[in-house]
Structure formats: C-alpha cells, structure tokens
C-alpha cells in the first residue's frame, strides 16, 4: 500500500457485494481479457525499442488509470459482511504490470501458460492495492504485444475490461500528442488525484438507473433463489460437478478463427435467427449432452451476462457506456429433458438442427430481457440478501446450485488493428 486517503471511503452495493463474496470464497480467481496490439515500424526499428515500448505502455496505463476512479482504489474487509473501497494516494505500477519476452519458437506455449496463470492467480493482496493487473507478452520480432488485463470482478465487469482495452489503445496511439509532464508518473509511482468525494466517484449500478420489479417477479425470485434454493428441480442442477474451492485450475482451450470463418459464422447465425452468443450456448449444450449420461444430467441451465449500459440512462456527469464499473446482470436459460434427450439420440445433422433451434431460443430470451430495460431484472431484488457470504455458504451445501461459473457472452469490438507508436520525450 502506498498511502491511503482517509476521507475516500466508498460503500459497495449489491452487485459488488455479490462478486466480493464469490472471490473471497474462492469460486472466482480472476477474469481475463487479452488483446493483441500491433506496434508501428517506427517503434519496432528504434534503437531503444525495449525501453520505448515499456515506457509507452506504462504511460498509457497511467493515463487510463487516472481517467477511471475504480482503478485507483483498494478493497477492505473482503471476507466480511460490509466490505468497501478506499482511495489510494499513490500507485506503484511496477506491481501491476509484468513483462514476458519469450523466444519466437516458444511464444504460443508461453502465451498459454501465462494466460493459465493469470486466470488461476487470486488477488491475495486486495487490501493493499487495486484489484487488477496486466501481463504483457512481447514477441521477439517486436511487431506486436499481447496485453492481458486481469481483474477482481468487484471492480468491473467484462464490458468494463473491454472499455479498458479501448482506452489503453487510444492512449497508446495518442502519446505523441500528450504532454508527458501532465502525467504524474516517476520511477513507476503514479500520484493519484487528491480530491475524492462522493461526486467524483462513479455511482453504483443501482443508483444509475431505477430498477423496477413486478410483484410476481419478486415473489418468484424470492421463492426460488432465497427462500427455497435447495428445492430446485434436481434435473437441472450440475450435481456432476463437485464443489471444491481448492485445489483448482481453469480448464481452457484457445480457439483461433480467421476472419473469413468468423464472418461465415456471423452470417449463419443471422440466417438461423440467432447470434454468436446464442450459438455458443447451443454448442455448449450439445457438447455437455453428448458427454454426460441421462443419469448424470437430464437437463441443463445456463446464464448469459447482459451488459446493462445500453439500458442505463446517462446523466450530465456520467455516461455508462464509458464507465469501467460493474453495470451488468444475467439472463437465465433452461434446457429441458426433452431437448437434451433429442440431442443424445440424434445423428450429426439432427444435432446441428437442434443447436440452431436452441440458439434461436436463447437469442429470443435475451431479446425479451433487453426489451424490458431495467424492469424485472435480478439487480432490482438483490438487496433482499443481507449477507452474500452467508448466502453462498448455504448454497455450497446443495450440490450444483452455486453460481461460481462464468456466464457466456460475446464482447464485440469496433477496434481494428492500429499501430502503437513511439512515446517521444518520455520522462
């Protein structure tokens, strides 16, 4: 910790409290979004390339941090009922940015190993520094960087991480036009704003918009999620997955698609009245149905992460579309026994048809939730849970109920590859 502002304490609201509880109980370790940044020939050919590129990234990260209050706070009391944020006076970027420079022939192996580490590495020092970190992989040829942004989910959501990458890219490309003396960075130490009050901190999700819920919706959520969660239909519970906080390791696969293949998938999704998000649900359902027997799983449930920024009104001061924060909810999906049974007994052509059918249904459910805006959304009823730590502890006792897995979503981007240019006149 490098200095704490005694007047800059901020309470958490329901979404953040939910995420803090999941992290503190080891259901989450970290969430990661990685992007590749193409460096310009000017920077690549520089005699001081390594110094220049590291300085450029650090300056751009510093500028991004200064523009986003939630990247400037630490979290206290994460294992208690009432955790909160406290603003820091300074930030040591050397503790947040790490560099790896693998040989060309080892690059893919090192990339995968680094990504594995970032996904499984917990934020054990959350009470002494902000809950985010960056791992930069620099290829030997020097023509690109892979930047992995990892975060504690109480600080922001997936769309917030996308916004981070977008701001970082813009700051990297604009370094030649920025007054470096205006960025209070020296020897990796970033001096943070001195003025902190309620008005300078982004409002919580529940305060940005008015979440309304009908009596029927409230009764349904209270009954199924709070009062009697253990009585849910066992056919849909993932009892085949053991709940164990440790040891843990994320089982991931990296799938690379060229632009032509991706565009064909997008076109096919549209022709089948769905989206890539819906398609991922359909494919996942088909894979799990074929690998698990009827005795192990007769039905499935899944979740889509819904970005609430488009449904959240902007104010004179805050534009939700630009906020690195938690402005997210979920859309639940349920795949009944009949659909799962059909997948198991169908041939390849039949399975493909069912995948598209399920995908279209998921898309329709997401569309219905979006059309409701802020009405009948789970965010509006989260306040009825007084202690999220206790809530999750109770769910662990019922196999297959705990919401500790990652929801499916697609973070689309408008950013095309752009060159990261040399940072001149750096300190």
N, C-alpha and C positions, 0 to 999 in steps of 0.2 A: 504494500500500500504506500502511495506517495501523497500523503496529505488528504484530509477529508474535510469538506465544508460542513461545519456544524449546523448550518441553517438549511441545508439542502437535502432534506429527507422527504421521500415520497412514498405514500402507501400504495400497495398493489390492489388491483381489483380482481374480479373473479377469474378471468381468463389467465392472467399471470399467476394467480394462486394455484390454479389447476396445474399449470406447467411446472411450477416450482415443486409441487408435491410429487409429480411424476419423476422429476430429476432426482430429488432427494431420496426417493425410494429405489433409485437405480433402474427404473423402467425405461428411461432415456439416458443416453450418454451424451451425445451431441448430434446435431443435424448439420449437414454439409451441402453446400452448392459450390461447384467448381466450374470455372470458365477459363478458356484459353485466350490470351491476349497476344496479338501479333505485334512484334517490335519493328520499328522503321529501319530501313537500311542505314540511315544517318546514325542511329543509336548503335546498331549492330557493328558498324565499321569503326566506332570510336575507339581510340587507344585506351581510354579509361572506361571501357564498356561495363565491366562488373561494378565499378564504383558508381557510374552514371545511372545504371538501371536500378540498383538498390536504393540510391538516393531518390530517384524519381518515384519509385513505389512508396517509399516511406513518406515523402512529401504529399503524395496523392492520398494516402491513407490518413495522414494527419488532417488534411483539408476535409476529407469525408467525415472523420470523427468530430471535428469542430462544428460541422453542419447538422449533427444528429445527437441530441441530448442523451438518448438511451445507450449510446456507445461510450458515454462518459461516466457511467455510474457503476457502483458495485452493489451486490445483493447481500443483505444481512439477515440473519435468522431464517435461513432457507429450510431448516428442519423444524421450525416452529409453526404455530397456527397463524402468526401475523408477521410474515417477512416484509421487507421493504427495500427500496432503493436509497442509496446515499451518494451524492455527487462527489467526485474527486477533484482535487485542485490540480494534480498533475498525473500524467500517464507515461509510463516507460514503454515505448513502442518496441523496444528490444525484447520485451516479454510477450509480445503479441504477434510478432512477425518472425517466422523462421524460414531459412533458405536451404534448399537442397539442389545440388548441381550434379546429377547423375551422368554417367557416360552414355553416349547415344545408344549403344547396344543394350544397355541396361534400363533404358528410360521407362519402358512400359511396365517392367517389373517393379521399379522403384515407385512409379506413379500409383500402381495398385496397392503396394504396401503402405505408402503414405496415406492414401485415402482410407485404407482399413484402420490405420492408427487414429486418424482424425475422427472417424465415426465412433470408435470404441473408447476414446480418451475422455474421461469425465472431467468436469470443471471442478476440481477439488479445491481450488483457491478462489472460489466465487466471492468470498468475503473480503478479499484483498485486492481484486482487480476485476474489471468488467468481464462479462461472460461471453467473450468472443475471441477468436484467434485466426491468424492467417498463416497458411503454409504455401510458400512459393516454390515451384519447381522450374528451374531454368535449364533449358536444353543446351547441349554442348555447342551447337551451331549458333546459338544466341538469337534466333529469329522468332522465338515465342516464349511466353511464360504461361504456366498453368497455375492459377491462383485459387486456392481452396479456402473458402470462408466458412468457418465452423462457429456455431453459436449455441448458447443455452437458450432453450425455447421460451423462457420467461422474458427475454429481451426483445425478441422479434419473431416473426413468422417467415414462411418460405418466400412470400412476396416481398417482405422487407429485405430478405437476403438478396433477392433479385434487384431491388432498388439500390442496395449497397453496391453491387457489381456495376450497375449502370452509372451511379455517381462516381465510382472509382475510375471507370473508363473515361468519363468526361473530364475528370480532374487530371488524369494522366495526359490526355490529349491537349489540355489547356495550360500545362505547366509553363510553356514558353511565354504566356501572356500574363502569368500570375506574379505579383510582387512577392518574392520568397521571404522578404523581411516581414510580411504580414502574417506569416505562419509561425507562431511562437514555438519553434522546434529547435532544440540544441542538444547534441550528444544523445539523441534518441528520446529525450524527455520533452513531452508535449505539455505546455502550460494550458490549462483549460479555463473557460470563462469564469470570472469571479462572481458574476451576478446570477444567482439562482433563486428563483421563486416559483410559485405555482403557475404563474402566467407564462414562464419561459420553458415549461416542461410540457410535452405533448399530452393532451387529455387521454384518459383511458378509453378503450373501445366503447364501454357502456355509456360514457359521457359524450362521445362524438355524435351519437345518434340515439333516437328514442326507440327502444325495443319494446314492441307491444306483443302480448300473448293472449289468446282467447282462453276462456275457462276450460274448454275441452282439451286444449293443448297442454295447459298447465297440469291438469289432472292426470293426463296420460303420462307426461314426463315424470311427475312426482311418483306415480304408482310404479312405473317400470324401472326408473333409474335411481330412485332414492328410497322409497318405502320397501319395495319387494324385488330388488335386483336379482336375488338368488333364485327367484321362481321363474326366470325366463325359460322359454322352451329350450330344453337341452339339445334339441336337434340342431340349433344354430350356434351353440357355444363351442369355442375352439378348445374343447377338453383334451384334444390330441396334442396340444402344445403345453408342455409343463411350464408353470410359472416359477422362475428361478432368477433371482437378481444376479447371482454370481455362481460359477464363472460365466462370462458372456463373451460373445464375439459375433459381430454382424456378418451374416452370410449374404454377400452381394456379388452381382455379376455386372460387368460393364459391357453394354451392347452399343456398338457404334453403327450408325446408319448413314449412308451417303445421302446427299441432298435429293437425288432422284428417287431413291427408295422412300425417303420420308415424305416427299410430295405425293407419291403414289398412295401411301397410307392415308394421308390427309384427304385426298380425293375419294378414296374408297370409303372412308368414314362418312364423308358428306353424302355419298350416294346411298349409304345404308342408314341415313338419318341419325348419325351419332358423331362423336368427337374422339380425339385421341384418348382423352380421359375415360370416356365410356368404353373404348376398345380395350384399354389396359385392364379395366375391371372384368370384361368378358374373357380375355385371355387368361387372367389370373384364376378366374373361376374354373375354366376348362382344365387348367393345369392341376389345380388342387383336387378337383373332382376325379381326375384320372389317376392321381397318386394315392388317394385315400379311399378306403373301402366304405361301404354303406354303414357298417358297424362303427367306424371311426367318425364319420361325418355324413349326416343325411342332408344337411343344408348349411348355408354359409351366410354370414353378414359381412358387409364391408363399409368403408367410410370414404367419402371424398372431402378433401379440405377445400373449403369455399372461401375465396378472397372476398371480404366484406367491403373493401374500399369503394367499388363502384356503387354500392347501395348506401354508402355513408355520406351524408351531406357535408360539403366543405363550409368552413366558417371564414370570417375575414382574415384570420390568422393562420388557420391550419387547413392544409389540403391533404386529405387522407391518401390520395394517390401517390404522394411523395414522402409519406412517413415511414421511417424504419421503426416499426412498432408491431404489436400484436393486434391485428384487425382481421380476425379470421374466425370462422365457425366450421361446422361439419354438416354433411348431408349423409344420412344413413341409408344403406341399401340392404335388402334381404332377398336371398335366393332360395326358394322353397325346395322341398324334397322332389317335387315333380320335375323341375328344371334340372336339378343335379342328376336325378335318375336317368333322364333323357340323354344327358351328356355322356354318361357312363356306358350306355348301351348303343350309342350312335357310331357310325363309321366316320372317317375324316370329313367327308362332305357334309354329313349331318352335324358334326361338331362345329364346323365353320359357320353353318347357318345359325346354329344356336348362339354362337359367340356374337354374331351381329345382332341377333334379336335381343339378347341380354344387354348388349352395349347401347342399343337404342332405348331400352327401358331405363337404364341408368341416366342417359342423357336427358330423358323426359323428367325424371325425378329431380335432377339438378336444375333444369329449367323451371320447374314448378317452385322450387325453393327460391330461386333468383327472382321470379315474378312476385313473390311475397315480400321482397325487400327486407325490412327489419322486423316483419311480423312473424310470429310463431317460430322464432329462432331460439336455439338452445342457449344462446348468450343471455337472453332475457329472463331465464329461470335459474341460471347458475347460482344466483345469490341465496337460494334456499339451502345450499350446502354450507354449513358454518365452518367446517373443518375438513379441508380436502385431504390432509394427511390421513385422518381417521377414515374418511370415505374410501380411499384406495386400500387402506389396510383391510377394511371389511370385504372388499371385492376379491382380494387375493385368496380369501378363504373359499371362494366359489370358482373352481377351475373354468377358464375360458371366458370370464367376464371382463377382466381388467383391460382398460383401454391403454395399452402400452405400446401398441404397434403403430407404424407410420401410415397415415392415410394416403390414398392415391390422388395425385393431382398433376397437372402439367403447367409449368411456368413458361408461357410463351414469351418470346422476346422479339423486339424490333431491331435489336442491335446487330449490325453487320460487322464483320471483322474490320477493325480500324487500327492504324499504326500507333504504337506508343512511342512518342518522340522523346528526344533527349531533354533532360531538365537542365537548362543552362543557368549559370550564376547561382547554383545551389550553395547553401552555407557549408 
